[in-house]
Amino acid sequence: MRKILFTLSLGFLSLGSFAQSTIIRNPEIEKLVQEVSSDSLKKYIYDLSAFHSRHTLSTDEKNGMPAAQRYVLSKFNSFAKASNGRMTAQIEEFVIPADGRRITADSKVANVIATLKGTNPADNRIFIVSGHLDSRNKDVMDATGGSPGANDDGSGVAAVIELARVLAKKEFSATVLFVAFTGEEQGLKGATYLADKAKAEGWKIEAVLNNDIIGNSNSSQTLISNNTQMRVFSESIPLAEDERGAAIRRSTNSDNDSPSRQLARYIKENGEKYVDHMEVKLIYRSDRFLRGGDQTPFMRNGFTAVRMSEMNENFYHQHENVRVENGIQYGDLPEFMDFEYLRKVSAVNLASAASLANSAEMPEEVRIDVRGLTNTSTLLWKAPAVGKVKGYYVLIRETSSPMWEKKFFTTETTITLPYSKDNYFFAVQSVTEGGEESLAVFPSPLTR
């Protein structure tokens, strides 16, 4: 069978030595990235911080959480006018039952969601970009004290709003949801509600890009100031892994190749391709110590999800009441934000989400043939059910490497490479005519 092989160097390292990088940007995505505005993000942050409290349990209709939710909805609705009817928005209310911990009584709350409907009727994939709207003070149960929440997580919500603005006028094959969650600080309540609903209704969520604390570039204690790095947290062993999945993982030693980790690599590749002076650091943890995020309920339900976060955190401005103590200003105030940094993190989100939403589906039934003792590697797969592909990238890296190091292009659905399957890891991506790449699929062993 004829095979067409091209080795591409698109910002990758060659196996065994440093290679010259060739950056090829999709002009449409590059233009969208350039439309992300630090001035717009600054306006959203100051608007959100002006609400007295965005605590989940705040009931102040004029200056609390309900008013903040209406603000986000108004932004979504204003952007929807450019979508030719493809974008709709709503405040989706639900009840959180009392849990005896951070929810003292059954409480009516809401998520704010904008839906940018995909243009391909056969494509039922959903990609989610999210942040959490609720804020908090040092006492997580303080629903009345002022809590501006500029960075935690006004920054994530501002990024979601800005992506909705930029992407509303564009057409994508798949559907994109822009979500401002509630109840994150009270126990991931809004994300749990949506993730459970998605699982019960059989939504095909292919990726969740959750943004939480993405707007500060200066750290407390270490005093590091750097706006050129961000973090992506991703799980290793999937929370929803069943015994069959565990057996395959153990047999292939693929602890570092969960779907969420493939998404993190995808974000790093696309973010660094389109956003200048930004390094995306892969963090091999699902989240930070003592903290959690809205990606977790989706991972728990078997969806692919990651957390985007700033590299250097300032804990004087997180979970603290606004005050001056010993000459130090505490509190999550907008004046401590770095809006150019927030622009770059938002642009990383946009480049990744736009690339994914116009990609074809992932190749199906990806296998690696392990039935014989050879110094080559044969992979085989089936074409995706949705999306017009021009071919596939077969990815390769050394087992100790964090990122894919080479790409081989083929128009076939099988390939044999002169690299030992014992020495390297492999994966396969679909590639459309426009060059959009799907997420990578790690192969299962073909044993008989």
C-alpha positions in Angstrom: 0.0 0.0 0.0 1.3 3.4 -1.0 2.3 5.7 1.9 3.1 9.4 1.7 5.5 10.6 4.4 6.5 14.2 5.1 8.4 15.1 8.3 7.3 18.5 9.5 9.2 20.8 11.9 6.6 23.1 13.2 8.1 24.3 16.4 9.1 20.8 17.4 12.4 19.3 18.4 13.8 16.6 16.1 14.6 13.3 17.7 18.1 13.5 19.2 19.0 17.1 18.3 17.6 20.7 18.3 15.9 21.5 15.0 15.2 24.8 13.2 11.6 25.8 13.8 9.2 26.8 11.0 6.0 28.5 12.2 3.1 28.2 9.8 0.1 30.2 11.0 -3.5 30.0 9.7 -4.2 33.6 8.5 -7.8 33.5 9.8 -6.8 32.3 13.3 -3.9 34.8 13.3 -6.4 37.6 12.6 -8.7 36.5 15.3 -5.9 36.3 17.8 -4.9 39.9 16.9 -8.5 41.0 17.7 -8.2 40.1 21.4 -8.0 43.4 23.2 -6.3 44.2 26.5 -8.5 47.4 26.7 -11.7 45.3 26.4 -10.5 42.9 29.0 -9.6 45.8 31.3 -13.2 47.2 30.9 -14.8 43.8 31.8 -12.6 43.4 34.9 -13.4 46.9 36.2 -17.1 46.3 35.5 -17.1 43.0 37.3 -15.0 44.2 40.2 -17.5 47.1 40.7 -20.2 44.7 41.9 -20.1 44.8 45.7 -20.0 41.0 46.0 -20.2 38.1 43.4 -20.5 35.5 46.2 -22.6 32.6 45.0 -25.1 33.1 47.8 -25.4 36.9 47.3 -29.0 37.8 46.6 -28.5 41.6 46.1 -30.3 42.3 42.8 -28.7 45.6 42.3 -25.1 45.1 43.3 -24.6 41.3 43.9 -24.4 38.1 42.0 -27.8 38.4 40.2 -26.7 41.8 38.8 -23.3 40.4 37.7 -25.0 37.5 35.9 -27.2 40.0 34.0 -24.1 41.9 33.1 -22.5 38.9 31.5 -25.7 38.0 29.8 -26.0 41.5 28.3 -22.4 41.2 26.9 -23.2 37.8 25.3 -26.4 39.1 23.8 -24.7 42.2 22.4 -22.1 40.0 20.7 -24.8 37.6 19.4 -26.0 40.3 17.0 -23.0 39.7 14.8 -23.6 35.9 14.6 -26.5 35.8 12.2 -28.5 33.9 14.7 -25.9 31.3 15.5 -25.2 32.6 19.0 -27.8 32.5 21.8 -27.3 33.2 25.5 -29.2 32.4 28.7 -29.0 32.5 32.5 -29.6 28.9 33.4 -31.0 28.6 36.9 -30.9 25.5 39.1 -31.0 24.7 42.8 -28.0 23.6 44.9 -29.1 21.3 47.7 -27.8 22.2 51.2 -24.6 20.2 51.9 -24.0 21.1 55.5 -20.7 22.7 54.6 -20.7 25.7 52.2 -24.3 25.6 51.2 -26.4 26.1 54.4 -29.8 25.9 52.7 -31.2 24.9 49.4 -30.2 27.8 47.1 -31.3 28.9 43.7 -28.2 29.9 41.6 -27.3 30.1 37.9 -24.7 29.7 35.2 -24.5 32.2 32.3 -24.0 30.4 29.0 -23.6 31.6 25.4 -23.9 29.0 22.7 -22.2 29.5 19.3 -23.9 26.8 17.2 -21.8 24.9 14.8 -22.6 25.1 11.1 -22.2 21.4 10.3 -25.4 19.5 11.1 -23.5 16.3 11.3 -21.0 17.6 13.8 -22.3 17.3 17.4 -19.1 18.0 19.1 -19.0 20.7 21.8 -16.0 22.7 23.0 -16.3 24.7 26.2 -14.3 27.8 27.3 -15.1 28.6 30.9 -14.4 30.7 34.0 -16.2 31.2 37.3 -18.2 34.3 38.1 -18.4 34.0 41.9 -15.9 35.7 44.2 -15.1 35.2 47.9 -13.4 36.8 50.9 -11.1 35.0 53.4 -14.3 33.6 55.0 -15.8 31.5 52.2 -19.3 31.9 53.8 -19.2 35.8 53.8 -21.9 36.5 51.2 -22.3 40.2 52.1 -18.8 41.6 52.5 -17.2 43.4 49.5 -15.3 40.9 47.4 -14.2 42.4 44.0 -12.7 39.1 42.7 -10.8 40.8 39.9 -8.4 38.0 39.2 -10.2 35.1 41.0 -12.0 34.7 38.7 -12.9 37.9 37.0 -9.9 37.3 34.8 -11.3 33.9 33.6 -14.8 35.4 33.0 -13.3 38.3 31.1 -11.4 35.9 28.9 -14.7 34.0 28.2 -16.5 37.3 27.4 -13.8 38.4 25.1 -13.6 35.1 23.2 -17.4 35.3 22.7 -17.0 38.8 21.3 -14.3 37.8 18.8 -15.7 34.4 17.8 -19.4 35.3 17.5 -19.0 36.5 13.9 -17.1 33.4 12.8 -18.5 30.1 11.6 -17.2 26.8 13.0 -18.0 23.2 12.3 -18.5 22.3 15.9 -20.4 24.2 18.7 -18.6 26.4 21.2 -20.0 27.1 24.7 -18.8 30.2 26.6 -19.7 29.6 30.3 -19.5 31.7 33.4 -20.0 29.2 36.2 -21.4 29.9 39.7 -20.5 28.2 42.9 -16.9 27.3 42.3 -15.8 28.6 45.6 -18.6 26.8 47.3 -17.5 23.4 45.9 -17.6 23.5 42.1 -21.4 23.6 42.1 -22.1 25.2 38.8 -19.6 23.1 36.9 -20.9 19.9 38.6 -24.5 20.8 37.5 -23.4 21.3 33.9 -21.1 18.3 33.7 -23.8 16.0 35.2 -26.4 17.4 32.8 -24.0 16.9 29.8 -23.4 13.3 30.9 -27.1 12.5 31.4 -28.0 14.0 28.1 -25.2 12.4 26.1 -23.4 15.6 25.1 -20.3 15.1 23.0 -18.0 17.4 24.9 -14.6 17.0 23.2 -12.6 19.5 25.3 -13.1 21.9 28.2 -10.7 24.9 28.5 -11.2 26.1 32.1 -9.7 29.5 33.0 -9.1 30.3 36.7 -6.8 33.1 37.9 -5.1 34.1 34.6 -4.5 37.8 35.0 -1.6 38.4 37.3 2.1 38.2 36.4 3.7 39.0 39.8 4.3 36.6 42.6 4.2 37.1 46.4 7.2 35.9 48.5 9.4 35.1 45.5 8.7 38.6 43.9 9.0 37.1 40.4 7.6 39.4 37.7 7.1 37.6 34.3 4.3 37.9 31.8 5.7 35.4 29.3 4.7 32.1 30.9 1.4 30.5 31.8 0.4 27.0 33.1 -1.9 24.3 31.8 -2.8 21.7 34.4 -3.9 18.2 33.2 -4.7 14.9 34.8 -2.5 11.9 34.3 -4.7 8.9 35.2 -8.2 9.8 34.2 -10.6 10.3 37.1 -13.2 8.3 35.1 -10.9 5.5 34.1 -12.5 2.0 34.1 -10.7 -1.3 34.6 -10.3 -1.9 30.9 -8.8 1.6 30.4 -6.5 0.9 33.4 -5.3 -2.4 31.9 -4.5 -0.7 28.5 -2.7 2.1 30.3 -0.6 -0.3 32.3 0.2 -2.4 29.2 1.3 0.7 27.2 2.8 2.7 30.0 0.7 5.6 28.9 0.3 7.4 32.3 1.5 10.6 30.6 -0.9 10.3 27.6 -4.4 10.8 29.0 -6.8 12.7 26.7 -6.5 15.7 29.0 -2.7 15.6 28.6 -3.1 15.5 24.8 -5.3 18.6 25.1 -2.6 20.3 27.1 0.0 19.5 24.5 -2.4 20.8 21.8 -2.8 24.1 23.7 0.9 24.5 24.1 1.6 23.9 20.4 -1.2 26.2 19.2 -0.7 28.9 21.9 3.0 29.2 21.3 2.4 29.2 17.5 0.0 32.1 17.5 0.9 34.2 20.6 4.3 35.9 20.6 6.3 36.0 23.9 4.2 33.3 25.6 5.5 30.0 26.8 2.8 27.5 27.8 4.1 25.3 30.7 2.7 21.8 31.0 2.0 21.0 34.7 1.6 17.3 35.3 -1.0 17.8 38.0 -4.8 18.2 37.7 -4.6 21.3 39.9 -2.6 23.0 42.6 -2.3 21.8 46.2 -5.2 22.8 48.5 -7.1 24.1 45.5 -9.5 22.9 42.9 -11.2 24.1 39.7 -14.3 23.7 37.5 -12.5 21.3 35.2 -12.7 18.6 37.8 -16.5 17.7 37.5 -16.0 17.3 33.8 -13.0 15.0 34.2 -15.0 13.0 36.8 -17.7 12.4 34.2 -15.2 11.2 31.6 -14.8 14.5 29.6 -11.4 15.9 28.5 -10.6 19.0 30.5 -7.7 21.2 31.6 -7.1 24.2 33.8 -5.4 27.3 32.5 -3.8 29.5 35.1 -1.2 32.2 35.6 2.4 31.1 36.2 3.1 33.3 39.2 0.4 33.7 41.9 0.2 36.5 44.4 -1.6 35.2 47.5 -2.0 38.7 49.0 -4.7 39.1 46.3 -6.5 35.8 46.6 -9.1 34.8 49.2 -8.3 37.9 51.2 -10.5 40.7 52.5 -9.7 44.1 51.1 -7.5 45.9 53.7 -4.1 47.4 54.4 -2.1 45.5 57.0 1.6 46.0 57.9 1.9 48.3 54.9 0.6 45.6 52.5 -2.5 46.0 50.4 -4.6 42.8 50.5 -7.6 42.0 48.4 -8.4 40.9 44.8 -8.4 44.4 43.3 -8.2 45.2 39.6 -5.2 47.5 40.0 -3.0 44.4 40.6 -3.9 42.9 37.2 -1.6 42.8 34.2 -4.0 43.3 31.3 -1.4 42.6 28.6 -0.7 39.3 30.2 -4.4 38.6 30.4 -4.6 39.4 26.7 -2.0 36.8 25.9 -3.5 34.1 28.0 -6.9 34.8 26.4 -5.3 34.6 22.9 -3.9 31.2 23.8 -7.4 30.1 24.6 -8.7 31.6 21.3 -6.1 30.0 19.1 -6.8 26.6 20.6 -10.6 26.8 20.7 -10.8 28.1 17.1 -8.4 25.4 15.8 -10.4 22.6 17.6 -13.8 23.9 16.5 -13.0 23.7 12.8 -11.0 20.5 13.0 -12.3 17.1 11.8 -13.2 14.5 14.5 -10.3 12.5 15.9 -9.3 9.3 14.0 -11.1 6.2 15.3 -9.8 2.9 16.6 -6.2 3.9 16.6 -4.0 0.9 17.1 -0.3 0.0 17.2 0.6 -3.5 16.0 2.6 -5.3 18.7 2.1 -8.9 17.4 5.7 -9.4 16.4 9.3 -8.6 17.4 10.3 -5.8 15.0 12.4 -2.7 15.0 9.7 -0.8 13.1 6.3 0.5 14.2 3.0 -0.1 12.3 0.0 2.0 13.2 -3.5 1.7 11.8 -6.8 3.6 12.3 -10.1 4.4 10.8 -11.2 7.7 9.3 -13.3 10.0 11.5 -17.0 9.9 11.0 -17.3 13.7 10.7 -15.1 16.2 8.9 -13.4 16.2 5.5 -9.7 15.2 6.0 -6.9 15.6 3.6 -4.8 13.2 5.7 -3.3 12.4 9.1 -0.3 13.3 11.2 1.4 10.4 13.0 3.2 11.9 16.0 6.3 10.5 17.6 8.4 11.3 20.6 10.9 9.6 22.9 9.3 8.1 26.0 11.1 10.6 28.2 10.0 13.7 26.2 7.0 15.9 27.2 6.0 17.0 23.7 5.7 15.3 20.4 8.9 15.7 18.5 8.1 14.7 14.9 5.1 14.6 12.6 4.7 12.3 9.7 2.0 13.1 7.2 0.1 10.4 5.3 -3.1 10.2 3.3 -3.5 6.5 4.2 -5.0 5.0 7.3 -2.0 2.9 8.1 1.7 3.6 8.3 4.9 1.7 9.1 7.8 3.8 10.5 11.4 2.8 10.9 11.3 3.5 14.6 11.1 0.8 17.2 7.7 0.6 19.0 9.7 -0.2 22.1 11.6 3.0 22.1 9.0 5.7 21.2 5.5 6.8 21.9 3.1 7.5 19.0 -0.3 9.2 18.3 -2.4 10.1 15.3 -4.3 13.3 14.4 -6.8 14.1 11.6 -5.9 17.0 9.4 -8.4 19.0 7.3 -7.9 20.7 4.0 -7.5 23.9 5.8 -4.8 22.5 8.0 -6.8 22.3 11.3 -5.6 19.4 13.4 -7.7 17.2 15.8 -6.6 16.2 19.2 -4.1 13.4 19.2 -5.2 9.9 19.9 -2.8 7.5 21.7 -2.9 4.0 20.2 -4.2 0.9 21.9 -2.1 -2.3 21.3 -3.2 -4.7 18.5 -2.3 -8.1 19.9 -4.1 -10.5 17.6 
